Amino acid sequence: MEVVYEDNHIIIVNKRSGEIVQGDKTGDRPLSDLVKDYLKEKYQKPGAVFLGVVHRLDRPVSGLVVFARTSKALTRLNKMFAEGEVHKTYWAIVKRGERSEVRGKRNEEWQTLEHWLVRNEKQNKSYAYDSEKPNAKKAILRYRIISQGDNYSLLEVNLMTGRHHQIRCQLAKIGCPIKGDLKYGAPRSNPDGSISLLSRRAEFIHPVSKERITVEAPLPDDPLWQALAGNIKTPRTSP
């Protein structure tokens, strides 16, 4: 577990692919328990450690996860996430190809995707449609190409809505599933079982101190990530 930011009210960690943020039916030990152990040991806390989960990342996704260390921070962060006041930026590696809509040159303008997503609970999968369907929720994201390799593109993605598997589902819908994401149409898995989607950056006003917080996750230890990131020449600005 890697801590990238910590104060009295919040702690932000870099989640590894394969970890679950909160306990689920698998019974695997979640990241939230590891963070509690870290806090208990570091601060020699005798009793139970308070830790609030305010958002999640899919299991095969890596990157930043924000936790609340106090009830005051938890209440305020929940409200901030619900109202879109926490700005999260994702990076995704997708395959370049003729069927993909992501064929533009590096540094192209921001593109907007709008779909209607229907979640299938049994399959733990969402399906994207161009028009409204029963039980569908509108999903909006913006993306741009920030680096190109011979076979892959690196996208920067900003979510306008927060839907189940939204980035994975919407990118697959336009013909460019995320590298390694078998569930959404990638031709092969990544060796470590990850998908090439990273919660790269988080920006928000601290819920208690009111200072601006900007944190960035380190890149995965992978040659493709390093190569594509090394080609970035665009100023990192949000849409």
Backbone as CSV, one residue per row, in Angstrom:
resi,resn,N_x,N_y,N_z,CA_x,CA_y,CA_z,C_x,C_y,C_z
1,MET,0.835,-1.194,0.000,0.000,0.000,0.000,0.873,1.247,0.000
2,GLU,0.557,2.197,-0.869,1.347,3.415,-1.006,0.492,4.632,-0.689
3,VAL,0.897,5.380,0.325,0.189,6.594,0.708,0.755,7.756,-0.099
4,VAL,-0.119,8.502,-0.784,0.350,9.641,-1.577,-0.006,10.983,-0.928
5,TYR,-0.957,10.971,0.030,-1.296,12.185,0.773,-1.953,11.774,2.087
6,GLU,-1.646,12.545,3.141,-2.220,12.214,4.446,-2.231,13.447,5.331
7,ASP,-3.352,13.672,6.014,-3.406,14.671,7.079,-4.378,14.164,8.141
8,ASN,-4.814,15.031,9.028,-5.663,14.586,10.132,-7.054,14.156,9.702
9,HIS,-7.490,14.584,8.516,-8.871,14.342,8.107,-9.024,13.408,6.911
10,ILE,-8.026,13.351,6.041,-8.141,12.486,4.865,-6.835,11.740,4.630
11,ILE,-6.932,10.645,3.906,-5.751,9.912,3.465,-6.028,9.409,2.048
12,ILE,-5.061,9.580,1.167,-5.209,9.168,-0.230,-4.125,8.143,-0.529
13,VAL,-4.523,7.002,-1.051,-3.565,5.936,-1.322,-3.609,5.554,-2.795
14,ASN,-2.528,4.950,-3.240,-2.426,4.447,-4.599,-2.822,2.969,-4.598
15,LYS,-3.999,2.684,-5.099,-4.494,1.305,-5.139,-3.824,0.525,-6.257
16,ARG,-3.431,-0.688,-5.939,-2.868,-1.562,-6.953,-3.975,-2.336,-7.662
17,SER,-3.760,-2.674,-8.903,-4.710,-3.522,-9.614,-4.887,-4.827,-8.854
18,GLY,-6.120,-5.288,-8.762,-6.414,-6.532,-8.066,-6.925,-6.330,-6.665
19,GLU,-6.669,-5.154,-6.085,-7.180,-4.877,-4.739,-8.628,-4.401,-4.822
20,ILE,-9.400,-4.753,-3.803,-10.757,-4.236,-3.691,-10.757,-3.128,-2.649
21,VAL,-11.533,-2.089,-2.884,-11.537,-0.946,-1.978,-12.260,-1.279,-0.687
22,GLN,-13.393,-1.961,-0.823,-14.226,-2.294,0.325,-14.590,-3.772,0.256
23,GLY,-14.857,-4.381,1.404,-15.174,-5.796,1.443,-16.344,-6.166,0.552
24,ASP,-16.275,-7.346,-0.078,-17.366,-7.817,-0.926,-17.557,-9.315,-0.716
25,LYS,-18.351,-9.930,-1.585,-18.705,-11.341,-1.418,-17.517,-12.282,-1.609
26,THR,-16.405,-11.784,-2.170,-15.239,-12.650,-2.342,-14.591,-12.996,-1.009
27,GLY,-14.787,-12.130,-0.021,-14.156,-12.349,1.269,-12.698,-11.932,1.311
28,ASP,-12.177,-11.406,0.196,-10.785,-10.954,0.172,-10.625,-9.708,1.047
29,ARG,-9.451,-9.580,1.615,-9.195,-8.447,2.509,-9.140,-7.157,1.697
30,PRO,-9.961,-6.169,2.048,-10.019,-4.947,1.236,-8.936,-3.941,1.582
31,LEU,-8.749,-2.997,0.677,-7.793,-1.918,0.867,-8.136,-1.099,2.112
32,SER,-9.408,-0.914,2.383,-9.806,-0.136,3.561,-9.240,-0.742,4.845
33,ASP,-9.183,-2.071,4.942,-8.603,-2.715,6.125,-7.097,-2.473,6.199
34,LEU,-6.428,-2.488,5.047,-4.986,-2.237,5.035,-4.675,-0.820,5.491
35,VAL,-5.515,0.128,5.078,-5.318,1.519,5.492,-5.541,1.658,6.993
36,LYS,-6.554,0.977,7.514,-6.795,1.015,8.962,-5.601,0.453,9.728
37,ASP,-5.050,-0.643,9.240,-3.871,-1.232,9.883,-2.702,-0.256,9.888
38,TYR,-2.519,0.418,8.767,-1.440,1.398,8.644,-1.616,2.517,9.664
39,LEU,-2.832,3.051,9.764,-3.097,4.157,10.688,-2.958,3.708,12.139
40,LYS,-3.448,2.537,12.429,-3.374,2.004,13.795,-1.920,1.862,14.245
41,GLU,-1.096,1.342,13.353,0.309,1.137,13.704,1.067,2.464,13.761
42,LYS,0.852,3.327,12.787,1.594,4.584,12.726,1.303,5.476,13.925
43,TYR,0.029,5.528,14.326,-0.357,6.444,15.396,-0.604,5.736,16.724
44,GLN,-0.283,4.442,16.764,-0.409,3.657,18.003,-1.799,3.801,18.621
45,LYS,-2.811,3.647,17.791,-4.185,3.782,18.275,-4.607,2.508,19.001
46,PRO,-5.101,2.633,20.217,-5.437,1.439,21.002,-6.742,0.763,20.580
47,GLY,-7.711,1.536,20.106,-9.010,0.971,19.755,-9.215,0.876,18.257
48,ALA,-10.486,0.825,17.870,-10.817,0.735,16.451,-10.462,2.040,15.741
49,VAL,-10.028,1.905,14.510,-9.657,3.063,13.701,-10.823,3.458,12.807
50,PHE,-11.184,4.731,12.824,-12.250,5.215,11.939,-11.690,5.434,10.546
51,LEU,-12.389,4.932,9.536,-12.034,5.179,8.144,-13.302,5.144,7.311
52,GLY,-13.552,6.231,6.585,-14.751,6.307,5.761,-14.444,6.118,4.294
53,VAL,-15.181,5.220,3.637,-15.038,4.991,2.201,-15.988,5.935,1.473
54,VAL,-15.444,6.784,0.604,-16.272,7.775,-0.082,-16.448,7.491,-1.571
55,HIS,-15.604,6.621,-2.128,-15.759,6.225,-3.530,-14.982,4.937,-3.744
56,ARG,-15.126,4.344,-4.904,-14.474,3.070,-5.188,-13.830,3.094,-6.572
57,LEU,-12.931,2.152,-6.783,-12.392,1.863,-8.105,-12.632,0.397,-8.396
58,ASP,-12.903,0.065,-9.652,-13.059,-1.335,-10.029,-11.800,-2.114,-9.667
59,ARG,-11.979,-3.379,-9.377,-10.866,-4.201,-8.907,-9.649,-4.193,-9.836
60,PRO,-9.813,-4.320,-11.159,-8.627,-4.349,-12.029,-8.025,-2.984,-12.330
61,VAL,-8.615,-1.921,-11.797,-8.141,-0.553,-12.042,-7.172,-0.150,-10.933
62,SER,-6.176,0.644,-11.272,-5.227,1.136,-10.271,-5.353,2.647,-10.133
63,GLY,-4.731,3.170,-9.085,-4.689,4.618,-8.935,-5.257,5.124,-7.630
64,LEU,-5.596,6.404,-7.610,-5.919,7.118,-6.385,-7.273,6.744,-5.793
65,VAL,-7.270,6.514,-4.482,-8.499,6.313,-3.718,-8.446,7.228,-2.499
66,VAL,-9.499,8.002,-2.312,-9.587,8.953,-1.198,-10.412,8.339,-0.071
67,PHE,-9.882,8.372,1.146,-10.600,7.919,2.329,-10.708,9.071,3.322
68,ALA,-11.765,9.032,4.131,-11.947,10.015,5.201,-11.451,9.436,6.521
69,ARG,-10.724,10.248,7.288,-10.213,9.810,8.585,-11.074,10.286,9.739
70,THR,-12.013,11.199,9.464,-12.910,11.698,10.507,-14.335,11.711,9.970
71,SER,-15.302,11.694,10.871,-16.704,11.727,10.453,-17.047,13.048,9.776
72,LYS,-16.426,14.137,10.238,-16.662,15.442,9.609,-16.214,15.411,8.149
73,ALA,-15.025,14.873,7.906,-14.518,14.787,6.542,-15.371,13.848,5.694
74,LEU,-15.828,12.753,6.292,-16.649,11.791,5.546,-17.940,12.432,5.056
75,THR,-18.632,13.133,5.927,-19.887,13.790,5.547,-19.662,14.794,4.422
76,ARG,-18.620,15.584,4.568,-18.366,16.629,3.567,-17.862,16.043,2.254
77,LEU,-17.003,15.016,2.321,-16.515,14.389,1.096,-17.640,13.684,0.347
78,ASN,-18.521,13.016,1.062,-19.674,12.377,0.407,-20.471,13.406,-0.384
79,LYS,-20.695,14.558,0.198,-21.433,15.625,-0.473,-20.644,16.151,-1.674
80,MET,-19.346,16.313,-1.504,-18.503,16.823,-2.589,-18.466,15.861,-3.777
81,PHE,-18.350,14.562,-3.501,-18.363,13.590,-4.591,-19.720,13.594,-5.289
82,ALA,-20.791,13.660,-4.510,-22.139,13.638,-5.086,-22.397,14.851,-5.961
83,GLU,-21.805,15.981,-5.622,-22.042,17.221,-6.354,-20.944,17.524,-7.379
84,GLY,-20.039,16.566,-7.589,-19.019,16.726,-8.610,-17.927,17.713,-8.267
85,GLU,-17.673,17.927,-6.987,-16.667,18.892,-6.566,-15.280,18.262,-6.414
86,VAL,-15.201,16.954,-6.555,-13.905,16.277,-6.573,-13.610,15.924,-8.029
87,HIS,-12.600,16.535,-8.590,-12.294,16.362,-10.012,-11.236,15.276,-10.178
88,LYS,-11.645,14.162,-10.765,-10.739,13.035,-10.966,-10.421,12.887,-12.448
89,THR,-9.164,12.684,-12.728,-8.698,12.491,-14.100,-8.155,11.080,-14.242
90,TYR,-8.593,10.404,-15.282,-8.156,9.039,-15.546,-7.301,9.005,-16.800
91,TRP,-6.364,8.067,-16.821,-5.618,7.754,-18.031,-5.957,6.334,-18.451
92,ALA,-6.126,6.143,-19.744,-6.487,4.827,-20.273,-5.673,4.540,-21.530
93,ILE,-5.182,3.331,-21.622,-4.487,2.877,-22.829,-5.461,2.060,-23.660
94,VAL,-5.643,2.453,-24.917,-6.559,1.746,-25.802,-5.834,1.377,-27.099
95,LYS,-6.301,0.339,-27.730,-5.717,-0.143,-28.980,-6.078,0.784,-30.133
96,ARG,-5.115,1.093,-30.969,-5.397,1.840,-32.188,-5.833,0.859,-33.266
97,GLY,-6.841,1.230,-34.043,-7.299,0.332,-35.091,-8.324,0.996,-35.976
98,GLU,-8.642,0.360,-37.086,-9.568,0.938,-38.053,-10.988,1.049,-37.503
99,ARG,-11.375,0.113,-36.629,-12.740,0.141,-36.089,-12.872,1.149,-34.956
100,SER,-11.781,1.593,-34.436,-11.821,2.499,-33.296,-12.110,3.919,-33.751
101,GLU,-12.894,4.638,-32.958,-13.132,6.050,-33.227,-11.976,6.910,-32.739
102,VAL,-11.067,6.316,-31.966,-9.913,7.054,-31.472,-8.771,6.881,-32.468
103,ARG,-8.768,7.690,-33.494,-7.753,7.579,-34.538,-7.024,8.899,-34.768
104,GLY,-7.400,9.914,-33.972,-6.850,11.240,-34.211,-5.405,11.371,-33.819
105,LYS,-4.858,12.527,-34.074,-3.473,12.800,-33.745,-3.361,13.176,-32.271
106,ARG,-2.148,13.038,-31.752,-1.902,13.437,-30.375,-2.284,14.896,-30.175
107,ASN,-2.791,15.203,-28.990,-3.137,16.569,-28.591,-4.416,17.084,-29.259
108,GLU,-5.234,16.208,-29.782,-6.469,16.690,-30.392,-7.394,17.278,-29.334
109,GLU,-8.398,17.988,-29.786,-9.327,18.637,-28.870,-10.114,17.606,-28.068
110,TRP,-10.678,18.079,-26.959,-11.516,17.215,-26.133,-12.729,16.744,-26.920
111,GLN,-13.033,15.466,-26.796,-14.206,14.873,-27.416,-15.184,14.452,-26.314
112,THR,-16.465,14.545,-26.598,-17.484,14.182,-25.613,-18.228,12.929,-26.059
113,LEU,-18.405,11.999,-25.133,-19.202,10.801,-25.371,-20.448,10.850,-24.500
114,GLU,-21.599,10.619,-25.125,-22.861,10.543,-24.386,-23.573,9.252,-24.771
115,HIS,-23.883,8.443,-23.792,-24.599,7.192,-24.014,-25.605,6.982,-22.891
116,TRP,-26.449,5.997,-23.108,-27.356,5.527,-22.057,-26.869,4.155,-21.611
117,LEU,-26.582,4.015,-20.319,-26.006,2.774,-19.800,-27.036,1.972,-19.015
118,VAL,-27.089,0.696,-19.313,-27.944,-0.238,-18.584,-27.042,-1.240,-17.871
119,ARG,-27.220,-1.369,-16.579,-26.374,-2.265,-15.787,-27.015,-3.633,-15.647
120,ASN,-26.240,-4.671,-15.930,-26.674,-6.052,-15.723,-26.000,-6.559,-14.452
121,GLU,-26.783,-6.684,-13.387,-26.227,-7.054,-12.086,-25.618,-8.448,-12.105
122,LYS,-26.288,-9.393,-12.769,-25.797,-10.772,-12.776,-24.450,-10.887,-13.478
123,GLN,-24.289,-10.155,-14.544,-23.035,-10.191,-15.296,-21.993,-9.221,-14.740
124,ASN,-22.405,-8.346,-13.836,-21.549,-7.264,-13.348,-20.949,-6.515,-14.539
125,LYS,-21.835,-6.075,-15.408,-21.423,-5.424,-16.642,-22.469,-4.397,-17.048
126,SER,-22.028,-3.334,-17.703,-22.946,-2.331,-18.225,-22.913,-2.337,-19.746
127,TYR,-24.039,-1.973,-20.343,-24.178,-1.921,-21.795,-24.551,-0.498,-22.200
128,ALA,-23.890,0.010,-23.233,-24.092,1.387,-23.682,-24.975,1.421,-24.922
129,TYR,-25.892,2.371,-24.948,-26.803,2.551,-26.076,-26.801,4.017,-26.491
130,ASP,-27.099,4.243,-27.774,-27.119,5.605,-28.293,-28.402,6.348,-27.941
131,SER,-29.453,5.603,-27.611,-30.723,6.223,-27.245,-31.215,5.650,-25.923
132,GLU,-32.138,6.337,-25.313,-32.612,5.955,-23.983,-33.329,4.607,-24.006
133,LYS,-33.053,3.786,-22.993,-33.670,2.482,-22.825,-34.293,2.398,-21.439
134,PRO,-35.201,1.446,-21.218,-35.741,1.275,-19.864,-34.623,1.012,-18.855
135,ASN,-34.697,1.663,-17.719,-33.740,1.518,-16.616,-32.340,2.028,-16.954
136,ALA,-32.206,2.748,-18.045,-30.892,3.270,-18.432,-30.597,4.584,-17.708
137,LYS,-29.305,4.840,-17.511,-28.853,6.095,-16.931,-27.929,6.792,-17.925
138,LYS,-28.100,8.091,-18.045,-27.282,8.836,-18.989,-25.846,8.908,-18.495
139,ALA,-24.896,8.680,-19.395,-23.479,8.686,-19.054,-22.747,9.642,-19.987
140,ILE,-21.962,10.538,-19.408,-21.222,11.527,-20.188,-19.769,11.545,-19.718
141,LEU,-18.861,11.499,-20.660,-17.442,11.686,-20.345,-16.788,12.484,-21.452
142,ARG,-15.618,13.030,-21.141,-14.816,13.731,-22.137,-13.439,13.102,-22.162
143,TYR,-12.871,13.016,-23.364,-11.541,12.429,-23.482,-10.741,13.169,-24.553
144,ARG,-9.430,13.006,-24.465,-8.553,13.483,-25.522,-7.348,12.553,-25.596
145,ILE,-6.724,12.523,-26.738,-5.513,11.721,-26.933,-4.316,12.552,-26.474
146,ILE,-3.540,12.015,-25.531,-2.377,12.757,-25.047,-1.056,12.118,-25.466
147,SER,-1.122,10.890,-26.023,0.100,10.254,-26.507,-0.279,9.143,-27.475
148,GLN,0.595,8.892,-28.447,0.377,7.834,-29.411,1.623,6.963,-29.517
149,GLY,1.423,5.656,-29.582,2.493,4.737,-29.895,2.190,4.059,-31.214
150,ASP,2.948,3.050,-31.540,2.722,2.343,-32.802,1.376,1.617,-32.807
151,ASN,0.998,1.055,-31.657,-0.207,0.234,-31.598,-1.260,0.732,-30.614
152,TYR,-0.866,1.645,-29.739,-1.788,2.068,-28.683,-1.836,3.585,-28.565
153,SER,-2.952,4.072,-28.045,-3.122,5.480,-27.727,-3.320,5.624,-26.218
154,LEU,-2.819,6.719,-25.671,-3.053,7.045,-24.268,-4.066,8.168,-24.207
155,LEU,-5.174,7.909,-23.529,-6.247,8.888,-23.409,-6.274,9.489,-22.019
156,GLU,-6.638,10.764,-21.957,-6.961,11.404,-20.691,-8.484,11.530,-20.649
157,VAL,-9.076,11.112,-19.549,-10.539,11.025,-19.463,-11.041,11.774,-18.235
158,ASN,-12.086,12.555,-18.430,-12.788,13.205,-17.321,-14.245,12.773,-17.336
159,LEU,-14.730,12.315,-16.184,-16.117,11.877,-16.072,-17.023,13.056,-15.738
160,MET,-18.105,13.168,-16.467,-19.142,14.148,-16.155,-20.253,13.523,-15.299
161,THR,-20.349,12.207,-15.372,-21.301,11.453,-14.551,-20.545,10.271,-13.945
162,GLY,-21.128,9.637,-12.963,-20.477,8.492,-12.333,-21.342,7.255,-12.435
163,ARG,-21.119,6.465,-13.454,-21.917,5.258,-13.696,-21.066,4.003,-13.551
164,HIS,-21.726,2.884,-13.381,-21.053,1.594,-13.232,-20.219,1.288,-14.475
165,HIS,-18.909,1.071,-14.284,-17.990,0.729,-15.378,-18.061,1.738,-16.516
166,GLN,-18.304,3.002,-16.203,-18.613,3.970,-17.260,-17.504,4.124,-18.293
167,ILE,-16.275,4.361,-17.851,-15.187,4.566,-18.816,-14.980,3.313,-19.650
168,ARG,-14.959,2.170,-18.996,-14.740,0.902,-19.688,-15.825,0.655,-20.734
169,CYS,-17.059,0.895,-20.351,-18.203,0.625,-21.221,-18.276,1.604,-22.389
170,GLN,-18.108,2.884,-22.109,-18.240,3.879,-23.182,-17.100,3.801,-24.188
171,LEU,-15.886,3.563,-23.722,-14.788,3.433,-24.674,-14.956,2.182,-25.533
172,ALA,-15.447,1.110,-24.930,-15.706,-0.102,-25.714,-16.778,0.157,-26.767
173,LYS,-17.753,0.975,-26.421,-18.859,1.271,-27.339,-18.362,1.943,-28.618
174,ILE,-17.291,2.746,-28.519,-16.786,3.427,-29.713,-15.646,2.639,-30.364
175,GLY,-15.515,1.367,-29.984,-14.574,0.491,-30.675,-13.171,0.491,-30.137
176,CYS,-12.971,1.004,-28.923,-11.608,0.999,-28.365,-11.636,0.573,-26.901
177,PRO,-11.868,-0.723,-26.655,-11.827,-1.201,-25.270,-10.452,-0.966,-24.658
178,ILE,-10.428,-0.795,-23.357,-9.174,-0.572,-22.643,-8.311,-1.826,-22.714
179,LYS,-7.022,-1.620,-22.895,-6.084,-2.745,-22.989,-6.235,-3.670,-21.768
180,GLY,-6.397,-4.956,-22.048,-6.516,-5.955,-20.989,-7.920,-6.184,-20.473
181,ASP,-8.900,-5.388,-20.927,-10.256,-5.477,-20.376,-11.091,-6.487,-21.160
182,LEU,-10.923,-7.757,-20.838,-11.641,-8.826,-21.532,-13.151,-8.669,-21.433
183,LYS,-13.632,-8.203,-20.293,-15.080,-8.055,-20.087,-15.708,-7.135,-21.122
184,TYR,-14.927,-6.155,-21.589,-15.459,-5.179,-22.541,-14.807,-5.266,-23.919
185,GLY,-14.304,-6.446,-24.250,-13.927,-6.678,-25.633,-12.460,-6.616,-25.984
186,ALA,-11.577,-6.431,-25.017,-10.146,-6.482,-25.341,-9.782,-7.893,-25.796
187,PRO,-8.915,-8.036,-26.780,-8.621,-9.359,-27.334,-7.815,-10.254,-26.404
188,ARG,-7.067,-9.656,-25.475,-6.267,-10.484,-24.560,-6.102,-9.742,-23.231
189,SER,-5.822,-10.512,-22.207,-5.656,-9.925,-20.885,-4.233,-9.418,-20.698
190,ASN,-4.043,-8.554,-19.717,-2.702,-8.163,-19.309,-2.111,-9.280,-18.440
191,PRO,-0.811,-9.469,-18.474,-0.194,-10.571,-17.720,-0.529,-10.588,-16.240
192,ASP,-0.693,-9.392,-15.640,-0.966,-9.347,-14.199,-2.456,-9.278,-13.877
193,GLY,-3.306,-9.419,-14.887,-4.745,-9.383,-14.654,-5.332,-7.989,-14.558
194,SER,-4.500,-6.974,-14.702,-4.980,-5.595,-14.636,-5.663,-5.204,-15.936
195,ILE,-6.330,-4.054,-15.916,-6.696,-3.384,-17.155,-5.938,-2.060,-17.150
196,SER,-5.658,-1.517,-18.318,-4.797,-0.333,-18.422,-5.596,0.948,-18.236
197,LEU,-6.180,1.060,-17.034,-6.951,2.246,-16.646,-6.427,2.698,-15.291
198,LEU,-6.045,3.960,-15.212,-5.409,4.515,-14.019,-6.164,5.743,-13.540
199,SER,-6.530,5.743,-12.263,-7.064,6.955,-11.638,-5.869,7.856,-11.349
200,ARG,-5.559,8.727,-12.272,-4.270,9.429,-12.312,-4.178,10.625,-11.382
201,ARG,-5.235,11.466,-11.344,-5.128,12.720,-10.609,-6.442,13.052,-9.919
202,ALA,-6.336,13.673,-8.744,-7.521,14.140,-8.010,-7.274,15.573,-7.570
203,GLU,-8.276,16.421,-7.773,-8.184,17.834,-7.404,-9.462,18.241,-6.701
204,PHE,-9.313,18.865,-5.528,-10.497,19.285,-4.780,-10.083,20.255,-3.672
205,ILE,-11.072,20.928,-3.127,-10.858,21.796,-1.980,-10.999,20.938,-0.717
206,HIS,-10.001,20.994,0.138,-10.002,20.164,1.342,-11.297,20.392,2.133
207,PRO,-11.969,19.314,2.548,-13.268,19.462,3.203,-13.224,20.186,4.546
208,VAL,-12.058,20.292,5.164,-11.955,20.953,6.470,-11.085,22.203,6.398
209,SER,-9.857,22.064,5.885,-8.935,23.211,5.848,-9.260,24.201,4.738
210,LYS,-9.999,23.758,3.719,-10.384,24.557,2.558,-9.199,24.891,1.647
211,GLU,-8.079,24.221,1.835,-6.947,24.386,0.934,-7.165,23.548,-0.325
212,ARG,-6.571,23.971,-1.430,-6.676,23.185,-2.663,-5.720,22.010,-2.600
213,ILE,-6.241,20.824,-2.850,-5.453,19.608,-2.838,-5.359,19.071,-4.265
214,THR,-4.152,18.796,-4.713,-3.931,18.171,-6.016,-2.929,17.043,-5.822
215,VAL,-3.350,15.828,-6.128,-2.462,14.679,-5.968,-2.460,13.877,-7.258
216,GLU,-1.359,13.181,-7.484,-1.187,12.418,-8.718,-0.647,11.030,-8.384
217,ALA,-1.213,10.020,-9.013,-0.753,8.651,-8.802,0.472,8.382,-9.659
218,PRO,1.415,7.595,-9.133,2.547,7.193,-9.968,2.075,6.267,-11.084
219,LEU,2.823,6.221,-12.159,2.488,5.335,-13.265,2.739,3.885,-12.880
220,PRO,1.962,2.965,-13.419,2.253,1.548,-13.210,3.648,1.194,-13.703
221,ASP,4.259,0.236,-13.039,5.609,-0.200,-13.414,5.506,-1.126,-14.624
222,ASP,5.320,-0.497,-15.773,5.071,-1.243,-17.001,5.702,-0.482,-18.161
223,PRO,6.439,-1.136,-19.045,7.133,-0.435,-20.129,6.211,0.364,-21.050
224,LEU,5.007,-0.165,-21.336,4.100,0.553,-22.232,3.613,1.846,-21.596
225,TRP,3.229,1.779,-20.313,2.819,2.997,-19.611,3.948,4.023,-19.649
226,GLN,5.148,3.579,-19.345,6.283,4.495,-19.282,6.573,5.108,-20.657
227,ALA,6.486,4.287,-21.700,6.774,4.776,-23.053,5.741,5.802,-23.507
228,LEU,4.470,5.500,-23.310,3.420,6.425,-23.742,3.461,7.720,-22.932
229,ALA,3.672,7.597,-21.639,3.740,8.800,-20.799,4.942,9.661,-21.179
230,GLY,6.012,9.015,-21.623,7.204,9.754,-22.017,7.012,10.583,-23.263
231,ASN,5.945,10.304,-24.030,5.675,11.058,-25.260,4.761,12.249,-25.057
232,ILE,4.269,12.441,-23.830,3.300,13.512,-23.587,3.987,14.869,-23.633
233,LYS,3.416,15.754,-24.439,3.964,17.113,-24.533,2.879,18.155,-24.312
234,THR,1.668,17.708,-24.026,0.538,18.615,-23.875,0.441,19.146,-22.455
235,PRO,0.159,20.422,-22.242,-0.124,20.920,-20.897,-1.333,20.179,-20.333
236,ARG,-1.247,19.783,-19.067,-2.313,18.988,-18.485,-3.406,19.906,-17.932
237,THR,-4.333,20.258,-18.786,-5.423,21.118,-18.368,-6.734,20.399,-18.534
238,SER,-7.668,20.686,-17.671,-8.981,20.056,-17.734,-9.858,20.791,-18.732
239,PRO,-10.912,20.109,-19.212,-11.781,20.757,-20.199,-12.608,21.844,-19.558
